[in-house]
Protein backbone atom coordinates (compact mmCIF):
# COMPACT_ATOMS: atom_id res chain seq x y z
CA UNK A 1 0.00 0.00 0.00
CA UNK A 2 2.95 2.32 0.52
CA UNK A 3 3.88 2.02 -3.14
CA UNK A 4 0.30 2.79 -4.19
CA UNK A 5 0.31 5.90 -2.00
CA UNK A 6 3.63 6.98 -3.51
CA UNK A 7 2.21 6.69 -7.03
CA UNK A 8 -0.86 8.72 -6.08
CA UNK A 9 1.40 11.36 -4.54
CA UNK A 10 3.50 11.52 -7.70
CA UNK A 11 0.38 11.98 -9.85
CA UNK A 12 -0.85 14.74 -7.54
CA UNK A 13 2.51 16.51 -7.82
CA UNK A 14 2.80 16.17 -11.60
CA UNK A 15 0.36 19.02 -12.51
CA UNK A 16 2.14 21.36 -10.09
CA UNK A 17 5.48 20.66 -11.77
CA UNK A 18 3.95 21.22 -15.21
CA UNK A 19 2.41 24.51 -14.13
CA UNK A 20 5.68 25.67 -12.55
CA UNK A 21 7.68 25.10 -15.75
GROMACS elastic network, one bead per residue, 0.5 to 0.9 nm:
[ bonds ]
;  ai    aj funct       b0    kb
    1     4     6  0.50434   500
    1     5     6  0.62327   500
    1     6     6  0.86109   500
    2     5     6  0.51068   500
    2     6     6  0.61962   500
    2     7     6  0.87634   500
    3     7     6  0.63028   500
    3     8     6  0.87116   500
    4     7     6  0.51973   500
    4     8     6  0.63289   500
    4     9     6  0.86533   500
    5     8     6  0.51028   500
    5     9     6  0.61273   500
    5    10     6  0.86196   500
    6     9     6  0.50279   500
    6    10     6  0.61842   500
    6    11     6  0.87133   500
    7    10     6  0.50403   500
    7    11     6  0.62688   500
    7    12     6  0.86242   500
    8    11     6  0.51406   500
    8    12     6  0.61967   500
    8    13     6  0.86647   500
    9    12     6  0.50462   500
    9    13     6  0.62021   500
    9    14     6  0.86539   500
   10    13     6  0.50794   500
   10    14     6  0.61048   500
   11    14     6  0.51415   500
   11    15     6  0.75224   500
   12    15     6  0.66737   500
   12    16     6  0.76959   500
   13    16     6  0.53658   500
   13    17     6  0.64477   500
   13    18     6  0.88740   500
   14    17     6  0.52271   500
   14    18     6  0.63091   500
   14    19     6  0.87274   500
   15    19     6  0.60788   500
   15    20     6  0.85096   500
   16    19     6  0.51352   500
   16    20     6  0.60963   500
   16    21     6  0.87653   500
   17    20     6  0.50767   500
   17    21     6  0.63653   500
   18    21     6  0.54182   500
